[in-house]
Amino acid sequence: MAMMNNTLGVIAEYSKERISLEDITLETYVTTDNLLQNKQGKIKADKLPPNGGNVTKFDFGDILIANIRPYLKKIWLANGCGGSSADVLTLKVNENHDSTFIYYALFRDDFFQHMMNGVKGTKMPRGDKNQVLDFPIPAFNKQKQSEIAKVLSDLDTKIELNNKINQQLEAMVKILYDYWFVQFDFPDAGGNPYKSSGGKMVYDKKLKREIPVGWEVVTLSDCIKNDKSGDWGKDLEQGNYTQKVSCIRGADLNGLNGKGKIKSPTRYILEKNIHKLLEINDLIIEMSGGSPTQSTGRLAFITKETLSRSDNPLICSNFCKAVTLKNPKYLYNFACQWNRLYDAGVLFGWEGKTSGIKKLLFDSFINNYYVELPKFSVIENFYKFSKTLHSKKQKNLIENDKLEKLRDWLLPMLMNGQVTVKEAQEEIQMNRAAESKAEYKINE
């Protein structure tokens, strides 16, 4: 067993170095806003402080932790040099210890609970910087620390690789959608780009632009077969509330789309409401929420692979709506079209307020917003292409879920000495072998 006889304060200290904002970019600036919840790393910052000046400097291998609302579990191991805001704790590990190992020691839920035990304030709790340094760290020598860190970081490297592949897959679908349905250069009968090759276009008065001959102009509602409202049910099984489900909220849509975790709560609904359960090819649309800079109307969709990522049947919360299309093969086209409108800020113009909460005027929007409806042959080809890439993306997400569970199981076991590095490596190999065998059976 490893002795927990070191404290973080003996091993690391807060960065005292400063760096000018002139020397950092949105990619190298870290705040509590662009550190991601649930230990998912960081994204590019939205903006730099407007007044210039200096901020805390971080270097490669430093550990950055959000000090506001520690329960959100925001932590990142720096992969380069940059600057951080005052509400981010920037830890520099001394040369006698492996910084990646210390990062994983702090990656545990125990650390964030330790931070919460020392917070000040209730509405916006902040960690106590001195109390944070009291957290116990396993007393392995540096070589053993490096060996443990490599086992865990190899798993995270594979997770990161899958995420990068998924970003590329998403980009491919987005580029093809733009090429075919915005620039109208889908393959013509001869396989040439339609508009660039002189394909005939016709002006449409409703859209106030040209579209390819043979394409229709419809409202979004013309594409929709029906919709179904959400349900919240009960948090425990009681009476007739016996159907166990995972309830998808607006906060879970990014996770469904492969960007972050799915933290959908388990609920129990009435048996008579099972018709509300989400099915393959359903779309989920956020009906209320948003912010001054984010409109309502975020979207996700359900496929066979999506359902396989959940242990329970799925249902929308009361703040979302499920939509079923008349033609299932319009799924990816509709989703890309909706997301393009969302990204362009169009849905801001279709919001109302109830008790101060923004609400998407869904019926008004879909009944009055006109879009082009391509020929079915073009839609079908886009569906086939997108479905293949979506399946690859979901496969990577399923693998990542398993890798994260394995990492989170090994992490405390390695830290307290219950599992050796060799045993951990053997466990990883066994999991890989099992995955390969399962994939072989699927492909037979």
C-alpha positions as CSV (number, residue, x, y, z in Angstrom):
1,M,0.0,0.0,0.0
2,A,1.2,3.5,-0.8
3,M,1.4,5.8,2.2
4,M,-0.6,9.0,1.8
5,N,2.1,11.0,3.7
6,N,2.8,13.8,1.3
7,T,0.7,16.9,0.9
8,L,0.2,18.8,-2.3
9,G,1.8,21.9,-0.7
10,V,5.1,19.9,-0.3
11,I,5.1,18.9,-3.9
12,A,3.8,21.9,-5.8
13,E,3.3,25.7,-5.4
14,Y,1.2,28.3,-7.1
15,S,2.7,30.0,-10.1
16,K,4.1,33.5,-9.2
17,E,5.2,34.3,-12.7
18,R,3.3,36.8,-14.9
19,I,2.8,37.1,-18.6
20,S,1.6,40.0,-20.7
21,L,-1.7,39.6,-22.5
22,E,0.1,40.7,-25.6
23,D,2.0,37.4,-25.5
24,I,-1.0,35.1,-25.4
25,T,-3.9,34.2,-27.7
26,L,-7.4,32.8,-27.3
27,E,-5.8,29.3,-27.7
28,T,-3.4,29.9,-24.8
29,Y,-5.6,31.8,-22.4
30,V,-7.4,29.8,-19.7
31,T,-10.4,31.0,-17.5
32,T,-13.0,29.2,-15.6
33,D,-15.3,29.6,-18.6
34,N,-13.2,27.6,-21.1
35,L,-12.1,24.9,-18.7
36,L,-14.7,22.1,-19.2
37,Q,-16.8,20.4,-16.6
38,N,-16.2,16.9,-15.4
39,K,-12.4,16.8,-16.2
40,Q,-12.9,17.2,-19.9
41,G,-9.9,19.6,-20.4
42,K,-10.3,22.9,-22.0
43,I,-11.5,24.6,-25.2
44,K,-10.5,27.8,-26.9
45,A,-11.3,31.0,-25.0
46,D,-14.0,33.3,-26.3
47,K,-12.2,36.5,-25.5
48,L,-9.2,38.1,-23.7
49,P,-9.5,40.6,-20.9
50,P,-10.3,44.0,-22.5
51,N,-7.9,46.2,-20.5
52,G,-4.6,44.4,-21.2
53,G,-2.0,44.0,-18.5
54,N,-0.5,40.8,-17.1
55,V,-2.0,37.5,-15.9
56,T,-0.6,34.4,-14.2
57,K,1.8,32.5,-16.5
58,F,1.6,28.7,-16.9
59,D,4.1,26.4,-18.6
60,F,4.1,22.9,-20.0
61,G,3.2,20.4,-17.3
62,D,1.5,22.9,-15.0
63,I,-1.8,21.9,-13.5
64,L,-4.7,24.3,-13.9
65,I,-7.9,24.0,-11.7
66,A,-11.0,26.2,-11.7
67,N,-11.3,27.7,-8.2
68,I,-15.0,28.7,-8.6
69,R,-17.6,26.0,-8.0
70,P,-15.1,23.2,-7.5
71,Y,-18.0,20.7,-7.8
72,L,-17.9,21.3,-11.5
73,K,-14.5,19.4,-11.5
74,K,-12.6,21.6,-14.0
75,I,-8.9,20.6,-14.4
76,W,-6.4,20.6,-17.2
77,L,-2.7,19.5,-17.6
78,A,-1.0,22.3,-19.6
79,N,0.5,21.1,-22.9
80,G,2.2,24.4,-23.6
81,C,2.8,28.0,-22.3
82,G,0.1,30.6,-21.7
83,G,-1.8,32.7,-19.2
84,S,-4.6,32.1,-16.8
85,S,-7.1,34.3,-15.0
86,A,-7.2,35.0,-11.3
87,D,-9.9,32.4,-10.6
88,V,-7.8,29.6,-12.0
89,L,-5.3,27.9,-9.7
90,T,-2.0,27.3,-11.5
91,L,0.2,24.7,-9.8
92,K,3.8,24.2,-10.6
93,V,5.1,20.7,-9.6
94,N,8.7,20.6,-8.3
95,E,11.4,18.7,-10.2
96,N,11.4,15.8,-7.7
97,H,7.9,14.7,-8.8
98,D,6.2,13.8,-12.1
99,S,3.7,16.5,-12.9
100,T,1.5,14.1,-14.9
101,F,1.3,11.8,-11.9
102,I,0.3,14.7,-9.7
103,Y,-2.3,15.7,-12.2
104,Y,-3.9,12.2,-12.0
105,A,-3.7,12.3,-8.2
106,L,-5.8,15.5,-8.4
107,F,-8.0,14.1,-11.1
108,R,-9.8,11.9,-8.5
109,D,-13.2,12.9,-7.1
110,D,-11.6,12.9,-3.7
111,F,-9.7,16.0,-4.5
112,F,-12.7,18.0,-5.6
113,Q,-14.5,16.9,-2.5
114,H,-11.5,18.1,-0.5
115,M,-11.8,21.5,-2.3
116,M,-15.6,21.7,-1.5
117,N,-14.9,21.0,2.2
118,G,-12.9,24.2,2.3
119,V,-15.0,26.5,0.1
120,K,-16.1,30.0,1.1
121,G,-19.4,31.4,-0.1
122,T,-22.6,29.6,-1.1
123,K,-23.9,31.2,-4.4
124,M,-20.5,31.2,-6.0
125,P,-18.3,28.9,-3.8
126,R,-14.6,29.4,-4.1
127,G,-11.9,27.1,-2.9
128,D,-9.5,28.1,-0.1
129,K,-6.0,28.2,-1.7
130,N,-4.2,27.2,1.5
131,Q,-6.6,24.4,2.3
132,V,-6.3,23.0,-1.3
133,L,-2.5,22.5,-0.6
134,D,-3.4,20.1,2.3
135,F,-4.6,17.4,0.0
136,P,-2.7,14.1,0.5
137,I,-0.6,12.7,-2.4
138,P,0.6,9.1,-2.6
139,A,4.3,8.9,-1.7
140,F,5.7,7.0,-4.6
141,N,9.2,7.7,-5.9
142,K,9.5,9.7,-9.2
143,Q,10.2,6.6,-11.3
144,K,7.1,4.8,-10.0
145,Q,5.1,8.0,-10.4
146,S,6.1,8.1,-14.1
147,E,5.2,4.5,-14.6
148,I,1.7,5.0,-13.2
149,A,1.3,8.3,-15.1
150,K,2.1,6.5,-18.4
151,V,-0.5,3.8,-17.8
152,L,-3.2,6.4,-17.3
153,S,-2.0,8.9,-19.9
154,D,-1.9,6.2,-22.6
155,L,-5.7,5.7,-22.0
156,D,-6.3,9.4,-22.2
157,T,-4.2,9.7,-25.4
158,K,-6.4,7.1,-27.1
159,I,-9.5,9.0,-25.9
160,E,-8.1,12.2,-27.2
161,L,-7.3,10.6,-30.6
162,N,-10.9,9.3,-30.9
163,N,-12.1,12.8,-30.1
164,K,-9.9,14.3,-32.8
165,I,-11.1,11.7,-35.3
166,N,-14.7,12.6,-34.4
167,Q,-14.0,16.3,-35.0
168,Q,-12.7,15.4,-38.4
169,L,-15.8,13.3,-39.2
170,E,-18.1,16.1,-38.1
171,A,-16.1,18.5,-40.3
172,M,-16.4,16.2,-43.3
173,V,-20.2,16.1,-43.0
174,K,-20.4,19.9,-42.5
175,I,-18.2,20.5,-45.5
176,L,-20.2,18.2,-47.7
177,Y,-23.5,19.7,-46.6
178,D,-22.2,23.2,-47.5
179,Y,-20.9,22.0,-50.8
180,W,-24.1,20.2,-51.8
181,F,-26.9,22.2,-50.2
182,V,-25.5,25.7,-49.9
183,Q,-23.2,26.0,-52.9
184,F,-25.5,23.5,-54.8
185,D,-22.5,21.6,-56.2
186,F,-23.9,18.1,-55.5
187,P,-23.1,15.5,-58.2
188,D,-25.2,15.9,-61.3
189,A,-26.2,12.9,-63.5
190,G,-22.7,12.8,-64.9
191,G,-21.0,13.0,-61.5
192,N,-20.0,16.7,-62.0
193,P,-20.6,19.5,-59.5
194,Y,-24.1,20.7,-60.4
195,K,-24.0,24.5,-60.2
196,S,-20.3,24.9,-61.2
197,S,-21.0,22.8,-64.3
198,G,-23.8,25.0,-65.5
199,G,-26.7,23.2,-63.8
200,K,-30.0,25.2,-64.3
201,M,-31.0,27.4,-61.4
202,V,-34.4,29.2,-60.8
203,Y,-35.2,32.1,-58.5
204,D,-37.6,31.5,-55.7
205,K,-39.6,34.4,-54.3
206,K,-40.1,33.0,-50.8
207,L,-36.4,32.2,-50.3
208,K,-35.3,35.3,-52.3
209,R,-32.5,33.3,-53.9
210,E,-31.8,30.8,-56.7
211,I,-32.2,27.1,-56.1
212,P,-31.6,24.1,-58.5
213,V,-34.4,23.3,-60.9
214,G,-36.6,20.5,-59.5
215,W,-36.1,21.4,-55.9
216,E,-39.1,22.3,-53.8
217,V,-39.6,25.1,-51.3
218,V,-41.4,24.0,-48.0
219,T,-41.7,25.0,-44.4
220,L,-39.9,23.1,-41.8
221,S,-43.2,21.7,-40.6
222,D,-43.8,20.1,-44.0
223,C,-40.8,17.8,-43.2
224,I,-42.1,16.8,-39.7
225,K,-44.5,13.9,-39.2
226,N,-45.2,14.5,-35.5
227,D,-43.7,15.6,-32.2
228,K,-43.9,14.4,-28.7
229,S,-43.5,16.3,-25.5
230,G,-41.2,15.3,-22.6
231,D,-41.8,13.8,-19.2
232,W,-40.1,14.2,-15.9
233,G,-41.8,11.5,-13.8
234,K,-40.5,10.7,-10.3
235,D,-37.0,10.3,-9.0
236,L,-37.9,7.0,-7.3
237,E,-40.1,4.1,-8.4
238,Q,-43.5,4.5,-6.7
239,G,-47.1,3.6,-7.5
240,N,-47.7,3.5,-11.3
241,Y,-44.4,5.2,-11.9
242,T,-42.5,2.0,-12.8
243,Q,-40.9,2.6,-16.2
244,K,-37.2,3.4,-15.6
245,V,-35.7,5.9,-18.1
246,S,-32.8,8.3,-18.6
247,C,-34.2,11.8,-19.0
248,I,-32.5,14.0,-21.6
249,R,-32.3,17.6,-20.7
250,G,-30.9,20.6,-22.6
251,A,-27.6,20.1,-20.7
252,D,-27.3,16.6,-22.1
253,L,-27.6,17.5,-25.8
254,N,-23.9,18.3,-26.2
255,G,-23.1,14.9,-24.6
256,L,-25.4,13.1,-27.0
257,N,-23.6,14.9,-29.9
258,G,-20.3,13.7,-28.5
259,K,-19.1,16.9,-26.9
260,G,-18.8,16.2,-23.2
261,K,-20.5,13.8,-20.8
262,I,-24.1,12.6,-20.8
263,K,-25.3,13.1,-17.2
264,S,-29.0,12.4,-17.8
265,P,-30.7,11.6,-14.5
266,T,-32.6,8.3,-14.0
267,R,-36.3,8.9,-13.6
268,Y,-39.5,6.7,-13.4
269,I,-42.5,7.5,-15.6
270,L,-46.0,6.1,-15.9
271,E,-46.4,3.0,-18.1
272,K,-49.0,4.8,-20.1
273,N,-46.4,7.4,-21.2
274,I,-44.0,4.9,-22.8
275,H,-45.2,6.3,-26.2
276,K,-43.0,9.3,-25.3
277,L,-39.8,7.2,-25.3
278,L,-37.3,8.3,-27.9
279,E,-36.9,6.1,-31.0
280,I,-34.3,5.8,-33.8
281,N,-34.3,8.8,-36.1
282,D,-36.0,11.1,-33.5
283,L,-34.6,14.6,-33.2
284,I,-34.4,16.3,-29.8
285,I,-34.8,20.1,-29.7
286,E,-34.3,22.3,-26.7
287,M,-37.4,24.3,-26.0
288,S,-36.3,26.7,-23.2
289,G,-33.1,27.9,-21.6
290,G,-30.3,29.5,-23.6
291,S,-28.5,32.7,-22.5
292,P,-28.0,36.2,-23.8
293,T,-25.3,34.8,-26.1
294,Q,-26.8,31.4,-26.8
295,S,-30.3,30.9,-28.3
296,T,-32.6,28.1,-27.4
297,G,-33.1,25.3,-30.0
298,R,-30.0,23.2,-29.6
299,L,-30.5,19.9,-31.4
300,A,-29.4,16.2,-31.1
301,F,-30.7,13.1,-32.8
302,I,-31.2,9.5,-32.0
303,T,-29.7,6.5,-33.8
304,K,-29.2,2.9,-33.0
305,E,-25.7,3.7,-31.8
306,T,-26.9,6.5,-29.7
307,L,-29.4,4.3,-27.8
308,S,-26.6,1.7,-27.2
309,R,-24.7,4.3,-25.2
310,S,-27.5,4.4,-22.5
311,D,-28.4,1.7,-20.0
312,N,-32.0,2.8,-20.0
313,P,-34.6,3.8,-22.6
314,L,-34.4,7.6,-23.3
315,I,-37.0,10.3,-22.9
316,C,-37.0,14.1,-23.2
317,S,-37.4,16.3,-20.2
318,N,-40.3,18.8,-20.2
319,F,-37.9,21.5,-21.5
320,C,-37.2,19.6,-24.7
321,K,-39.3,18.2,-27.6
322,A,-38.9,15.1,-29.7
323,V,-39.6,15.4,-33.4
324,T,-40.1,12.6,-36.0
325,L,-39.6,13.3,-39.7
326,K,-41.9,12.1,-42.4
327,N,-38.9,10.6,-44.2
328,P,-36.2,9.1,-42.0
329,K,-33.6,9.6,-44.7
330,Y,-34.0,13.3,-44.3
331,L,-32.5,13.0,-40.8
332,Y,-28.9,14.2,-41.5
333,N,-30.0,16.9,-43.9
334,F,-32.5,18.3,-41.5
335,A,-30.0,18.2,-38.6
336,C,-27.4,20.0,-40.6
337,Q,-29.9,22.5,-41.9
338,W,-31.2,23.2,-38.4
339,N,-27.7,23.5,-36.9
340,R,-26.7,25.9,-39.7
341,L,-29.6,28.2,-38.8
342,Y,-28.8,27.9,-35.1
343,D,-25.1,28.8,-35.7
344,A,-26.2,31.8,-37.8
345,G,-28.3,33.1,-34.8
346,V,-31.6,32.7,-36.7
347,L,-33.3,31.2,-33.7
348,F,-32.8,34.3,-31.6
349,G,-35.5,35.9,-33.7
350,W,-38.0,33.1,-32.7
351,E,-37.8,33.3,-28.9
352,G,-40.3,34.5,-26.3
353,K,-40.0,34.9,-22.6
354,T,-42.1,33.3,-19.8
355,S,-41.2,34.3,-16.2
356,G,-37.9,35.6,-17.5
357,I,-37.0,32.2,-19.1
358,K,-36.4,32.2,-22.9
359,K,-38.6,29.9,-24.8
360,L,-38.4,28.8,-28.4
361,L,-41.5,29.6,-30.4
362,F,-41.3,26.2,-32.0
363,D,-44.7,26.0,-33.8
364,S,-44.4,29.5,-35.1
365,F,-40.9,28.9,-36.4
366,I,-41.5,25.6,-38.2
367,N,-44.8,26.8,-39.7
368,N,-43.3,30.0,-41.1
369,Y,-39.7,29.3,-41.9
370,Y,-39.2,28.3,-45.5
371,V,-36.3,26.0,-46.7
372,E,-35.4,24.3,-49.9
373,L,-36.2,20.6,-50.2
374,P,-33.7,18.8,-52.5
375,K,-34.6,16.0,-54.8
376,F,-34.8,12.7,-53.0
377,S,-31.8,11.2,-54.8
378,V,-29.6,13.9,-53.4
379,I,-31.0,13.5,-49.9
380,E,-30.5,9.7,-50.1
381,N,-26.9,10.0,-51.2
382,F,-26.2,12.5,-48.4
383,Y,-27.9,10.2,-45.9
384,K,-25.7,7.2,-46.9
385,F,-22.5,9.2,-46.6
386,S,-23.5,10.8,-43.2
387,K,-24.8,7.6,-41.7
388,T,-21.4,5.9,-42.3
389,L,-19.5,8.7,-40.7
390,H,-22.0,8.9,-37.8
391,S,-21.6,5.2,-37.1
392,K,-17.8,5.6,-36.9
393,K,-18.2,8.6,-34.6
394,Q,-20.6,6.7,-32.3
395,K,-18.3,3.7,-32.2
396,N,-15.5,6.0,-31.0
397,L,-17.7,7.5,-28.3
398,I,-18.7,4.0,-27.1
399,E,-15.0,3.1,-27.0
400,N,-14.2,6.3,-25.1
401,D,-16.9,5.5,-22.5
402,K,-15.3,2.2,-21.8
403,L,-11.8,3.7,-21.7
404,E,-12.9,6.4,-19.3
405,K,-14.5,3.8,-17.0
406,L,-11.3,1.6,-17.1
407,R,-9.2,4.7,-16.3
408,D,-11.4,5.8,-13.5
409,W,-11.4,2.2,-12.0
410,L,-7.6,1.9,-12.3
411,L,-6.8,5.4,-11.0
412,P,-7.6,4.9,-7.3
413,M,-6.3,1.3,-7.4
414,L,-2.9,2.5,-8.7
415,M,-2.8,5.4,-6.3
416,N,-3.4,3.3,-3.2
417,G,-1.2,0.4,-4.3
418,Q,-4.0,-2.2,-4.7
419,V,-3.0,-2.7,-8.3
420,T,0.5,-2.7,-9.7
421,V,1.6,-1.1,-13.0
422,K,2.1,-4.6,-14.4
423,E,-1.4,-5.7,-13.3
424,A,-2.9,-2.5,-14.8
425,Q,-1.2,-3.1,-18.1
426,E,-2.5,-6.7,-18.2
427,E,-6.0,-5.4,-17.5
428,I,-5.8,-3.0,-20.4
429,Q,-4.6,-5.8,-22.7
430,M,-7.5,-8.0,-21.6
431,N,-9.9,-5.2,-22.4
432,R,-8.4,-4.6,-25.8
433,A,-8.6,-8.3,-26.6
434,A,-12.2,-8.5,-25.5
435,E,-13.1,-5.4,-27.6
436,S,-11.3,-6.9,-30.7
437,K,-13.2,-10.2,-30.3
438,A,-16.6,-8.4,-29.9
439,E,-15.9,-6.3,-33.0
440,Y,-14.9,-9.4,-35.0
441,K,-18.2,-11.1,-34.1
442,I,-20.2,-8.0,-35.2
443,N,-18.3,-7.9,-38.5
444,E,-18.8,-11.6,-39.3
